[in-house]
Amino acid sequence: MERLVQNHHFFIDDDWHRIWNADVPYKVRYFVWRALRDVLPTRLSLHSRGVQISPLCPLCERNLENSWHTFVGCPTTTPVWIETGIWTDINSLLGEVNSFTELGFRLLRNWPKIIGDQFIMTLWSLWHRRNDIIWNDGPRDPNSVTRRAKNVHMNWIRIRGLCTTDALPTNPPCSTKWHPPRQGFLKCNVDAATFESNNSAGFGTIVRDPKGDFMVAKATPINFLPPVRECEARALLDAIIWVSSLNLSHVIFETDAKVVTDAIYDPEKDISEFGDIIGNIRSLLTSHSNFSVHNIGRQANEVAHMVARHSRLFSCPNIFSSLPSFLSSCINDVCYSHNANEMSRTLMGDGHAETR
Ligand SMILES: [Zn+2]
């Protein structure tokens, strides 16, 4: 689908302020401002101005290269958006918008700022990949796009001094009731669900602020069924990688898998697959010194488990940028302690990954 008409006069000043106020490097803000103004030197744009050049996309060489195609329409971009976890949101608007500009602003209005900033960084990195392929025969894989976006973003935040380096706590005692994090911290609950009937599993991650309010969640389906302790460890590793890609700092991760927290804080080296995952978690905790991992009771982690169960409704990782309806009735901690058993019974099918 090609969109040739761009009408940026339709958009209000607040939309443009969102670009200029993004927590991303200035060069990225300027780039995305140009992209949304539709003034990038795409092949079609150069061709229509009389430059002797093919108007076709240099990546797929099948369609005219305009902004829409570069960032959305090209078959090489979809895997990138799938990897970032925001493809579902983008895909849901494709039939409703008339231009890349309209799509960009609709998404930025709907998303919380952290997801919007990730979107902006990815746009910039997609263009970077496109130029790198043209001039340097650079890599085409989606990983290279998301990795560059994340690295540049994190370096920029580090330079601005937004990251601090508080000491990592030792293995703390287990809590049976969910509590919001203390001021200045975020809490990320993580759980795995196993679906033995179709030999698969899923991870659930939910981030909440010091008021206990929902910020963002992610449901990750996996199409195989690892051993249970490995499944819980993978869920935690996936959550830490994802949260760090959002450039959140001061995050307390909570899992109800005691076997995982015990292994993280155990100095013994484990050479199994599980040990490898734990080693990766340890490395990430060392490089993100304001992240920590705590063990909590299963009832206190029920909301993360509900997200994990919903992963089987999706074929790829799905990010919830607003509170999903299936969590809306139980997002306060009172529910966790009193209604957890009832909630468990109303959920679909299979169960927790048994680790205790
Ligand atoms: Zn293309």
Residues whose N, C-alpha, C, O or C-beta is under 5 A from the ligand:
A	BS01	ZN	C57 L59 C60 E61 C74 P75
